[in-house]
Amino acid sequence: MSPNRSRAYVEITAYWGNDDASSTIRLSPSRWAAIEQGAEYEKSAWSWYEGVRSSVTWRFAQGEVTIEGEDAQCVVDLPVGDLLAEVVTPP
């Protein structure tokens, strides 16, 4: 049995709708650095609004993010610098 290696990651959170809705994704530090430099990347995730979970897609390009839900755009062309980003280092 090999030991379980814990790696640092960046937890990214976006809020919208008067901060009533949110979505959080995890990225590697190198992926986040590339996104901050303008790289394109897409990731599926969940969003939460009043305890209800919905599917969303995060799309990064040119230093901005758009988050689209099943029926609407949640965030449009938000600069990635406006996202809440926290580096997490597991014990």
C-alpha positions as MATLAB code, in Angstrom:
seq = 'MSPNRSRAYVEITAYWGNDDASSTIRLSPSRWAAIEQGAEYEKSAWSWYEGVRSSVTWRFAQGEVTIEGEDAQCVVDLPVGDLLAEVVTPP';
ca = [
       0.000    0.000    0.000;
       1.497    3.312   -1.047;
       1.185    6.378    1.142;
      -1.473    8.886    0.156;
       0.313   12.037   -0.919;
      -1.465   15.275   -0.199;
      -0.841   18.055   -2.654;
      -1.515   21.738   -2.375;
      -4.333   23.091   -4.506;
      -6.019   26.414   -5.141;
      -9.659   26.689   -4.140;
     -11.468   29.250   -6.312;
     -14.896   30.610   -5.349;
     -17.250   32.904   -7.244;
     -20.348   34.567   -5.806;
     -23.247   36.110   -7.718;
     -26.873   37.199   -7.248;
     -26.262   39.486   -4.252;
     -23.800   36.845   -3.007;
     -26.726   34.419   -2.512;
     -25.297   31.896   -5.007;
     -21.806   30.475   -5.239;
     -19.608   27.858   -6.831;
     -16.182   26.565   -5.836;
     -13.601   24.647   -7.858;
     -10.166   23.252   -7.078;
      -7.204   23.718   -9.400;
      -3.536   22.888   -9.255;
      -1.321   25.880   -8.481;
       0.264   25.622  -11.942;
      -3.144   25.560  -13.681;
      -4.271   28.605  -11.708;
      -1.061   30.468  -12.570;
      -1.647   29.732  -16.275;
      -5.252   30.944  -16.025;
      -4.075   34.152  -14.353;
      -1.777   34.652  -17.369;
      -4.732   34.275  -19.778;
      -4.833   30.527  -20.511;
      -8.091   28.942  -21.613;
      -9.609   26.262  -19.381;
     -13.048   24.774  -18.783;
     -14.350   22.875  -15.754;
     -17.736   21.525  -14.688;
     -18.804   22.088  -11.093;
     -21.768   22.594   -8.786;
     -23.297   25.851   -7.658;
     -25.427   26.418   -4.593;
     -28.398   28.742   -4.113;
     -30.556   28.543   -0.986;
     -29.403   24.973   -0.367;
     -30.194   23.810   -3.900;
     -27.388   22.333   -6.003;
     -27.168   23.042   -9.760;
     -24.681   22.168  -12.482;
     -22.461   24.952  -13.843;
     -19.529   25.256  -16.226;
     -16.592   27.545  -15.540;
     -14.879   28.903  -18.679;
     -11.630   30.821  -18.400;
     -10.072   32.829  -21.241;
      -7.921   35.942  -21.536;
      -7.829   36.529  -17.777;
     -11.613   36.401  -17.357;
     -14.162   33.813  -16.250;
     -17.713   33.119  -17.344;
     -19.834   30.706  -15.333;
     -22.884   29.292  -17.053;
     -25.694   27.383  -15.406;
     -28.327   25.142  -16.906;
     -30.648   28.035  -17.758;
     -28.595   31.205  -17.412;
     -25.218   32.859  -17.247;
     -24.254   33.349  -13.613;
     -21.030   35.319  -14.088;
     -19.975   36.977  -17.341;
     -16.418   38.082  -18.188;
     -15.362   38.603  -14.566;
     -11.629   39.326  -14.196;
      -9.999   36.311  -12.507;
      -8.396   38.691  -10.011;
     -11.900   39.326   -8.604;
     -12.366   35.661   -7.656;
     -11.704   34.434   -4.137;
      -8.587   32.239   -4.434;
      -7.035   30.394   -1.510;
      -4.061   28.041   -1.573;
      -4.830   24.968    0.517;
      -2.068   22.707    1.786;
      -3.482   19.486    3.259;
      -1.805   18.167    6.414;
];
